[in-house]
Amino acid sequence: MLDVCLLGTSGMMPLPNRWLTSCMLKYNGSSLLIDCGEGTQIAIKEADRHFKSIDIICITHFHADHISGLPGLLLAIANSNRVEPLIMIGPKGLTKVVQSLCIIAPELPFPIQCIEINKKDEYFEINGYHIHAFKVDHKVLCYGYAIEIKRQGRFDIDKAKTNNVPLSLWNKLQHGETIVENNMTYTPDMVLGNPRKGLKMTYCTDSRPVRCIVDAAKDSDLFICEGMYGDEDKKEKAIQKKHMMFSEAATLAKKANVKELWLTHYSPSLINAQQYLLNTQKIFNQTYLGEDGKYIDLMFEDEE
Amino acid sequence: MLDVCLLGTSGMMPLPNRWLTSCMLKYNGSSLLIDCGEGTQIAIKEADRHFKSIDIICITHFHADHISGLPGLLLAIANSNRVEPLIMIGPKGLTKVVQSLCIIAPELPFPIQCIEINKKDEYFEINGYHIHAFKVDHKVLCYGYAIEIKRQGRFDIDKAKTNNVPLSLWNKLQHGETIVENNMTYTPDMVLGNPRKGLKMTYCTDSRPVRCIVDAAKDSDLFICEGMYGDEDKKEKAIQKKHMMFSEAATLAKKANVKELWLTHYSPSLINAQQYLLNTQKIFNQTYLGEDGKYIDLMFEDEE
């Protein structure tokens, strides 16, 4: 199960009753946070999530509304008695930005390992999260993140027997270990069926709607995407500021064949997102408005 | 009239429904902000104050809960179309801290002038605010601020005549100008009576209760002071962390002969401040609990 919580939905600046856009995932006891604007630590508390399990923080870009809450969050994590290292992933320059912001959080009890993304596409595997960072099209260097939880095949007793795997090794192989015994190498695939469908969520903000987003988000169970404006009269502004319309996010969602789309990163000028929803759903039916604290438990296909 | 608004009352970290401690003053169209933790820009909006008139930001010290909201606030001020310079006052090191935090707000449309306090006591006069920065006793270098609005004497026609001030100069002198005419220098005091009582508010957080706070806060109309803990069982913790008890703040208020005391900078562990109020009022009767957005219009004695 993958728990996904959209902590906030505001773009540009936090508002009373609208936290800045960020998203927190939890899988197998390990949490991953994407972006951390001013107030995100409060949003985490309001959403009843916890600081200590945050192992990974992915940053899309260095505009203040996506990272200004970092020092406060790191101190909140420190206050949760975390001492384990924390991994940060973000665009080139991440190390310097983190160091600069941490001038007011100089004595953290845990080390931070910064991983700077250097290519258009990069892939990481941490704590079961398969993270694909993909470069999008914003005013500054900016990445989206597609995050997958893979799922191995079922244990296949016939395959194990056919491959002459000793009974004593079945359990370990099933749990992913590779074992060498009597000069034979036994690998998990020798006792497992074909990999089963895993879980995938894709997060993209801020960007114009470019093709690589469709590719990265392909077949996601959940696609969280910026919808800066609903009103089509603001399209010129969206193009100029390198943001996205509701309709453009929906078009991406349709092309990427995702299960559902949550809109977020609303402009402060967007008071009533609801009024644009019907038209957006005409483009992609499974469009939903993101709300602060909205969450979903993504389940493996036969998991209940 | 001096408008004083306590924007938040939390210490250490912002909480759902409790903004970090900071305070905004407005006098004669010019606003002065003391401290700026994470979320202060939202607190300013909630308190229905405005960004554009913020001419001065005083910082008590560089712990994150007192300055982490700075980049977001500066961007909000930028967004209000301000182009006029903004003055920041704070402990030694201010320039570096501001520069570091502004790595995520690199292109502000207004210049920032940083004034670093170098002595135990320093005095500034900006836009009618007479600011006394006084060093207090915290874990890091920290200052309190006593802020006065002075008030000149009434126009005194007899004095003007006695001093042989030409009638044509009376108005200018009354409004503070010094004029040289016919080799004679005319100063405002030649047409004005004794200065009248002005307005004074003093702000102190974070500190142990030391004598210099009493001296600085002397006869204030309003004393806003940290009360980290109400429960006397936490006194050891207060001493160790260099914070102040409700009772200690009240004792300072009494000694300083202030008109009223507002407590603030509550520990996140302090859920019900009310339960400690009665005992605190036994020490200083005019003690009030600070609340987010609590404000007062301090009036000159005969002003209505």
Interface residues (C-beta under 8 A of the other chain):
Chain A: M13 P14 L15 P16 G37 E38 G39 Q41 I42 K45 E46 F62 H63 A64 D65 I67 S68 G69 P71 G72 L75 A76 N79 K96 V97 S100 L101 I103 I104 A105
Chain B: M13 P14 L15 P16 G37 E38 G39 Q41 I42 K45 E46 F62 H63 A64 D65 I67 S68 G69 P71 G72 L75 A76 N79 K96 V97 S100 L101 I103 I104 A105
